Amino acid sequence: MPDLIIVAHVKAKPGHEAALVAAQVDLVGVVRSLPGCIAYELHEAEGTPGEVVFYERWRDRAAWEAHMAGPHMDAFRANAGPMIGVFELFQMRQVA
């Protein structure tokens, strides 16, 4: 079974750009150490503070689902969730 690829597009609500990106940076440090995490990268759009894309690569769906259900995500949602204006999630597979 191929790895699970996740791409998440997030935009901060106006006035929350720096705080949201800081919380996201902290999240990266935690998630990279999780079992089944192959890659977890955060990229911010040039010229658009607070607009980011997460690129994630997971060993399998079970590893990603464990991450999403973990206490680190509960804490992130509680603290940073109110700062998020736009959230789009794409579940993908590599084809070439």
N, C-alpha and C positions, 0 to 999 in steps of 0.2 A: 504494500500500500504506500503510495507517495505521501510525502510530508504534507501537512496542512499549512497553507499560507493564509495569513490574515493581514488585511490592509484596512486600517482605520483612519478616517479623515475627521479631524476635530478642529473646531473654531471656538475660541474663547468669546464669551460675552464681552462687549465693550467695557474697558476699564479693568478687566481681569486677566489680560494677556500674560503679563509677567508672572503672576501668582500661579496661573494654571500651568504654564510651561515648567515652572519650578517644581510643582507637584508631580508633573509627568516625568521629569528627570529623576526625581526620587523613586518613582515607581519602577523605572527601568532598572535601577540598581537591585531592586528586590526580585523582579521577574526573571532576570537573566540567570539567577541561581536556581530556578525551579527545575525539577525533573522534567525532561522532555522538551525543554526550551532550547532550540537550536540557534535562533536569532531573535532579538527583540531590539529594534532600532527606532529612534525618535528623530524625525526630520522636521525642521521648521521652514516654512516658506520664506524665501528671501523677499524682503520688502513688505511682508505681512506678518507682523508679530502676533503670536497667539494662534496662528493657523498651522497645524501640524499634521503629519502623517506618521502613523506607526506602521512599521513593517515587521511582521512576526512570522517566524517559521517554527512549527511544532512537530515533534516526532509523530504525533497522531492526534486525533480529535479528543481522545480521553485526557491527554496532557493539557490541551487548551481548555477543556471544560473544567478540569481541576483548578487551573489558574483563575478562570473566571468566577469560580465559586469560592475562592480562597479568601481568608480574612484580610489580606493585603488589598484585594479589590473592594471588599466591603468598606474598608477604611478610606480608600481613594474615592469611592462614590460618595461617601458621607461628607468628606472634606472638600473635594474638588468638583463633584457633580454639579453643584449650583453655579459654577463658573462656566460651564459648557453651554455654548449657544447652538452649535451644530455638531452632530455625531452621525457618521455613516460608517458601517462595517461591511466589509466584503470578505467572504470566505472563498478561497481560490485554490486551484491546484496548478502546478507547473505543467505546461504542455510542450514546451520546447526549451 
